[in-house]
Each structure stands twice: as C-alpha cells, then as structure tokens.
C-alpha cells in the first residue's frame, strides 16, 4: 500500500529552531571538559578547526539539500551522486551513531535531575516523553524545540556573563603551570577538534527534514546558515568564558564545567538554573535526534535498505511513526542496560563519516548546482578524515566494527533477495 508523503509544514523559523535544538544542546554543557583534557589552552584552536570543518560540511549539505529536498540527508545525497554503498554507509553511520547519542542525551537529562539510583528510570521516561512529542507531528516538534532553544540560550547568556565576572585565578593558575596553546601538541588539539565537532553536527537534522520544509531549495540552505552562525557564536563565547574562568586544568577536571563557571563568579544562585538548563538542553537535543534518526531510517526503508515496515507514515500526523517508535524502543533498551554517557567520541566518528560522504557527493555536483567552491567541499572531506584519525582509538575501533556490521547486514540481505 502506498504511504502518504510527509507534510511540508515547516518554515524558516521552525527549521532553524530544530537545528539549534540539536546544535546548542547538551553538547555545550559536556564537550568542553574532554576537549580541554586533549588540548589544554589549545582548546580555542581546536574549536576554530572544528568550526572550519563544520563550515565546509554545512556548505556542502546546504548545496545538496537544495538539489535533493527529500528525507535522509547525506544518505540520500550519497546514494544519488556516489552510489548505493556510499549512501548506505552514510545512513548506517548516522542511524547507529545518533541512536547512541540519543541514549547519551537521555542519561544526561537524568544525571542533572535525579540521584544515581533514579537516573535510568528517569532517562527512560525522558525518551518516551520526547518520542510522544515527535509522534504528534513535526510542527509540534518545532514548537517545543523553539521554546527549549530560547530557554537554553538564556541560560548560556548567564554562563558567559559569569565567566566575564569571574576572577581570572583559574586562567592564571593554568598559565603558571606553563601551559601554552600548543602544550598538548597538535594531536591533542586535533582530537579536541574532533570532539568539539560533535557540537556542530546538529545542522544535519535540518537536512534530514528536507521533505517537511516549505520551499526547501531556499529554506534549507538559509536555515543551515543561520543555525550554524548562531551556534558558532554561542560555542566561542561559552568556550572562552569557561577557559578564562577555570583555566585549562580546572576545565579539564570539571564534571559540570558550566556550573563551575557560575560558581567561580560567586553566583551560587545560578547553579541550579544551569543544571536545569543542561537537562532542558539535553531534552531538546534528544527531541531533534529522534526526529532526525527517524527520517533517515524512513528514507533507507523506502529503498529497502531497512525493513519496509519502517517506511510507514502516519495518515494523520504525517510522521514516520513506525521508524520513530523503533528508534525510541532501541534507545530505551540502551538506556536501561548500558552506560552511554561517554558516547561523544563514537558519535563524532559516525557523524564525520556521514559528512565525508556529503562532501564527496557535493564535489560531484555540476557548476549549475554549486553554491560554494568545489575546493571547500574537498577541504571539508579532508578535514573529516583528519578528525576521524585523531579521535580516541577506542572510538575509531568501535566505529569501524559498526561499519563492518552494517556492511555484512547489507550483503546478507542482498544475497537473500537475489
């Protein structure tokens, strides 16, 4: 039976909100500490590298989205421009990596709201609640995402103000120990860039919603550009405030760095506000992630890369309800059985491979479809490879194993249906 199409109901503002919910999500509350461990005072250099690679990827994604305004993002672009295998590997990497990220975001919500004994049940409730919102339609998702983004940006403004007001003792102490911008060498800085790239990957969510955006060839590139620009400003301001108030050693050792920033300024009243903001941000990221993974799963199921039942679209709410329910159930199982709060590296591996395919696909586009120089896409592809190689070894090993599992699954299913 033919399935109804997804509804084109999102405008520019809603698309930007969904992208920002994913980009300015829980990552900003969690990623700076491991990045500082890798790069020390070279953190801001790592952020600059991550920003450039993300900019190149965003350009390629926007250019491709204008040409292929369907669900699936880089899965669709890779399949159309490079072939079935590159498209499949991009989609598989995205679905598996971001499903793990969903579980990590749910655990982040629970970590900020509940004592350890209650964290897994609270995380399960968070997943089910967010999935229920997503299942009510993409416009409902966009409205909730807008409210979350506004609240999180307000909390981050408090953090930046506290960082400016805080004494510079942390930074001075770091300087006294002899840490310079390159003290951790380039490998550490590149590793921090790979981890920080995790924070910028949210604009993929805009591309995966291509089938639900009005005037997609115009709206999607604009939404990606606006969301990316806002995220860069936010991450630069928060990163500078954190490094300046805590110093490289204090930031690297912090469990809740943005809470420590406001406390370093003596703003004890802001500590619970920041903790609540982190939980809300994680909910926003989870909301956008489940929506994005569901749309990519839908696109792959339509092409028989996944079981066809996952391609079903709800007749009333016009969402891929079976795919979203399946994603939510997998996330619930992961949350209930595995500790995935250290999933940033694995998620970065999957997303970097996803964008490698997007950049390679953009390189093949003719001049008439290009919005950015071909060289920018080439630099984006090289940047993705460099950052993948610099990730923690365990992230690379697990990522390669996941790719092998996906390739084996596709080969077996092709042989069965041959």
C-alpha positions in Angstrom: 0.0 0.0 0.0 1.3 3.5 -0.9 2.2 5.5 2.1 1.3 9.2 2.4 4.0 11.8 1.9 5.4 13.7 4.9 3.8 17.1 5.3 5.6 20.2 4.1 4.7 22.3 7.1 8.0 23.8 8.4 9.0 27.4 7.7 12.4 29.0 8.1 12.0 29.8 11.8 10.9 26.3 12.7 13.8 24.7 10.7 16.3 26.9 12.5 14.8 26.0 15.8 15.1 22.3 15.2 18.7 22.7 14.0 19.7 24.9 17.0 18.0 22.5 19.5 20.4 19.8 18.2 23.5 22.1 17.9 23.1 24.2 21.1 22.0 21.1 23.1 23.7 19.1 25.8 27.0 19.2 24.0 27.7 22.7 25.1 27.3 21.5 28.7 29.5 18.5 28.3 32.0 18.7 25.5 34.4 21.4 26.7 35.9 19.2 29.6 37.1 16.3 27.4 38.2 18.8 24.8 40.3 20.6 27.4 41.8 17.4 28.5 43.0 16.8 25.0 44.1 20.3 24.1 44.7 22.3 27.2 44.9 26.0 26.4 44.9 25.0 22.7 41.1 24.4 23.2 40.2 27.5 21.2 42.4 26.4 18.3 40.6 23.1 18.3 37.3 25.0 18.3 38.5 27.0 15.3 39.5 23.9 13.4 36.1 22.2 14.2 34.3 25.4 13.1 36.1 25.4 9.7 35.4 21.7 9.0 31.8 22.2 10.1 31.5 25.3 7.9 32.7 23.3 4.9 30.3 20.5 5.7 27.4 22.9 6.2 28.1 24.4 2.8 28.1 21.0 1.1 25.0 19.9 3.0 23.1 23.1 2.1 24.1 22.9 -1.6 23.0 19.2 -1.8 19.8 19.8 0.2 18.7 22.5 -2.3 19.1 19.9 -5.1 17.6 16.9 -3.2 14.9 18.1 -0.9 13.9 14.7 0.4 14.3 13.0 3.8 17.5 11.3 4.6 20.3 13.9 4.4 23.7 12.6 3.4 22.2 9.1 2.9 20.1 10.5 0.1 22.9 12.6 -1.3 25.4 9.8 -1.3 23.0 7.4 -2.9 22.1 9.8 -5.7 25.6 11.1 -6.5 28.0 8.3 -5.5 26.1 5.1 -5.5 24.2 2.8 -3.2 27.1 1.7 -1.0 28.4 5.2 0.0 24.8 6.2 0.6 24.2 3.2 2.8 27.3 3.6 4.8 26.5 7.3 5.4 22.9 6.4 6.6 24.1 3.5 8.7 26.7 5.6 10.4 24.2 8.3 11.1 21.5 6.0 12.5 23.8 3.9 14.7 25.9 6.9 16.0 22.9 9.1 16.6 20.9 6.3 18.3 23.8 6.0 20.8 23.7 9.8 21.1 20.0 9.6 21.9 20.8 7.3 24.8 23.6 9.6 26.0 21.3 12.6 25.9 18.6 10.8 27.9 21.2 9.9 30.5 22.4 13.5 30.6 18.8 14.6 31.4 18.7 12.1 34.2 22.1 12.9 35.5 21.2 16.6 36.1 17.7 15.9 37.5 17.9 12.8 39.6 20.2 10.9 42.1 22.1 7.9 40.7 19.5 5.3 41.8 16.8 7.0 39.8 18.7 8.0 36.7 17.9 5.1 34.4 14.1 5.2 35.1 14.1 9.0 34.6 16.1 8.6 31.3 13.5 6.0 30.1 10.7 8.4 30.9 12.5 11.2 29.0 12.9 9.1 25.9 9.2 8.1 25.9 8.0 11.7 26.6 10.2 13.1 23.7 9.1 10.3 21.4 5.4 11.1 22.2 6.0 14.8 21.2 7.7 13.7 17.9 4.9 11.4 17.1 2.3 14.2 17.2 3.8 15.8 14.1 6.8 17.8 13.1 5.1 21.2 13.8 4.7 20.1 17.4 8.3 19.1 17.5 9.3 22.6 16.1 7.2 24.4 18.7 8.8 22.5 21.6 12.2 23.0 20.1 11.7 26.7 19.8 10.8 27.0 23.5 13.8 24.9 24.5 16.2 26.9 22.4 15.1 30.2 23.9 15.4 28.9 27.4 18.9 27.3 26.8 20.3 30.5 25.1 19.1 32.4 28.2 21.0 30.1 30.5 24.1 30.2 28.4 24.0 34.0 28.5 24.2 33.8 32.3 27.2 31.4 32.0 29.0 33.8 29.7 28.3 36.8 31.9 29.5 34.8 34.9 32.7 33.9 33.0 33.4 37.6 32.4 32.7 38.5 36.0 34.7 35.6 37.5 38.3 36.3 38.8 41.0 35.1 36.4 42.7 33.0 39.0 41.9 29.8 37.1 43.5 31.1 33.9 46.4 32.5 35.8 47.0 29.2 37.6 47.0 27.4 34.3 49.5 29.9 32.9 51.7 29.4 36.0 52.0 25.7 35.3 53.5 26.5 31.9 50.6 25.5 29.6 50.8 27.3 26.3 48.4 27.0 23.3 50.5 24.1 21.8 51.5 22.5 25.1 49.4 19.4 24.2 50.8 19.3 20.7 48.8 19.1 17.5 47.4 15.6 18.0 45.7 16.7 21.2 44.4 19.9 19.5 43.1 17.8 16.6 41.5 15.4 19.0 39.7 18.2 20.7 38.5 19.4 17.3 37.1 16.0 16.6 35.2 16.0 19.9 34.1 19.6 19.5 32.7 18.8 16.1 30.1 16.7 17.9 28.6 20.1 19.0 28.2 21.4 15.4 26.7 18.3 13.8 23.1 19.4 14.5 22.5 21.1 11.2 22.2 17.6 9.7 18.8 17.5 11.4 17.7 20.3 9.1 18.7 18.4 6.1 17.1 15.1 7.2 13.8 17.1 7.4 14.0 18.1 3.8 10.7 16.5 2.9 8.8 18.5 5.5 10.2 22.1 4.8 8.3 24.6 2.6 10.2 25.9 -0.4 13.1 23.6 0.6 15.6 24.7 -2.1 15.6 28.2 -0.5 14.6 27.4 3.1 17.1 24.6 4.0 20.3 26.4 3.0 19.2 29.6 4.8 18.2 27.6 7.9 21.5 25.8 8.0 23.4 29.0 7.6 21.5 30.8 10.4 21.7 27.9 12.8 25.4 27.4 12.2 26.2 31.1 12.6 24.4 31.3 15.9 26.0 28.0 17.2 29.5 29.3 16.3 28.9 32.5 18.3 27.5 30.6 21.3 30.3 28.0 21.4 33.0 30.6 21.0 31.6 32.7 23.8 31.0 29.8 26.2 34.4 28.2 25.4 36.3 31.5 26.1 34.3 32.1 29.3 35.0 28.5 30.6 38.7 28.6 29.7 39.1 32.1 31.1 37.4 31.5 34.4 38.5 27.9 35.2 41.8 27.7 33.3 42.8 24.6 31.3 43.4 22.4 34.2 40.2 23.3 36.1 38.2 23.0 32.9 39.7 19.6 32.1 39.0 18.2 35.6 35.4 19.5 35.8 32.4 17.2 35.8 30.0 20.1 35.2 32.1 22.9 33.8 29.4 25.5 33.2 28.1 25.0 36.7 31.7 25.6 37.9 31.9 28.8 35.8 29.0 30.4 37.6 30.2 29.2 41.0 33.6 30.6 40.3 32.0 34.0 39.9 30.2 33.6 43.2 26.9 33.3 41.5 25.6 30.3 43.6 22.0 31.2 42.8 22.7 30.4 39.1 24.0 26.9 39.8 20.5 25.2 39.8 19.5 27.3 36.9 22.4 26.0 34.8 21.7 22.4 35.9 18.1 22.7 34.8 19.3 24.4 31.6 21.5 21.4 30.9 18.7 19.0 31.4 16.4 21.0 29.2 19.1 21.3 26.5 19.6 17.5 26.6 15.8 17.1 26.1 16.0 19.5 23.1 18.9 17.5 21.6 17.0 14.3 22.2 13.9 15.7 20.5 15.8 16.7 17.4 17.9 13.5 17.3 14.9 11.1 17.4 13.2 13.1 14.6 16.4 13.1 12.5 17.1 9.4 13.0 13.5 8.6 12.3 13.6 10.4 8.9 16.9 8.8 7.8 15.5 5.4 8.8 12.4 6.2 6.7 14.5 7.1 3.7 16.6 3.9 4.0 13.5 1.7 4.4 11.9 3.2 1.3 14.9 2.0 -0.6 14.8 -1.5 1.0 18.0 -0.8 3.0 15.9 -1.4 6.1 12.7 -3.4 6.5 9.8 -1.8 4.6 7.6 -1.6 7.7 9.9 1.3 8.8 8.8 3.3 5.8 5.2 3.7 7.1 3.9 7.2 7.6 1.1 8.0 10.0 -2.0 9.1 8.0 -3.0 11.8 10.4 0.2 13.2 11.8 2.3 12.6 8.7 5.4 11.4 10.6 7.4 8.1 10.1 5.7 6.7 13.3 7.0 3.1 13.0 10.6 4.3 12.5 10.4 6.7 15.4 8.8 4.1 17.7 11.6 1.6 16.7 14.3 4.2 17.4 12.7 5.1 20.8 12.5 1.4 21.8 16.1 0.8 20.9 17.2 3.9 22.9 15.1 2.7 25.9 16.9 -0.7 25.8 20.3 1.0 25.6 19.5 3.4 28.4 18.3 0.6 30.7 21.3 -1.7 30.1 24.4 0.3 29.1 26.2 3.4 30.3 26.5 5.6 27.2 27.5 8.9 28.7 30.9 8.6 27.1 29.4 8.2 23.6 30.7 11.6 22.2 33.7 10.0 20.5 31.7 7.3 18.8 29.1 9.8 17.7 31.8 12.0 16.3 33.1 9.1 14.3 29.8 8.3 12.8 28.9 11.9 12.0 32.3 12.7 10.5 31.9 9.7 8.1 28.4 10.9 7.3 29.7 14.3 6.3 32.7 12.8 4.4 30.1 11.3 2.1 28.2 14.6 1.9 31.4 16.4 0.9 32.3 13.8 -1.7 28.8 14.0 -3.1 29.0 17.8 -3.3 32.3 17.6 -5.2 30.5 15.8 -8.0 27.8 18.4 -8.5 28.0 20.4 -11.7 28.6 24.2 -11.8 24.9 24.9 -12.2 24.1 23.4 -8.8 27.0 24.8 -6.9 26.7 27.5 -4.2 30.2 27.1 -2.8 33.6 26.4 -4.4 34.4 22.8 -5.1 37.6 23.3 -3.2 35.6 24.0 0.0 33.9 20.6 -0.2 37.3 19.0 -0.8 38.8 20.6 2.2 35.7 19.5 4.2 36.3 15.9 3.1 40.0 16.1 4.1 39.1 17.7 7.4 36.6 14.9 8.2 39.3 12.2 7.5 41.9 14.1 9.7 39.5 14.5 12.6 38.4 10.8 12.4 42.1 9.7 12.5 42.7 11.9 15.6 39.7 10.6 17.7 40.4 8.3 20.7 41.4 4.9 19.4 38.5 3.1 21.1 36.1 5.4 19.2 37.7 4.5 15.9 37.8 0.8 16.7 34.1 0.7 17.7 33.2 2.8 14.7 35.0 0.5 12.2 33.3 -2.5 13.9 29.9 -0.9 13.5 30.6 -0.2 9.8 31.6 -3.8 9.3 28.3 -5.0 10.9 26.3 -2.7 8.6 28.2 -3.9 5.5 27.6 -7.5 6.5 23.9 -6.8 7.1 23.5 -5.3 3.6 25.4 -8.1 1.9 23.4 -10.8 3.6 20.0 -9.1 2.8 21.1 -8.6 -0.8 22.0 -12.3 -1.1 18.7 -13.4 0.5 16.7 -11.3 -2.0 18.8 -12.1 -5.0 
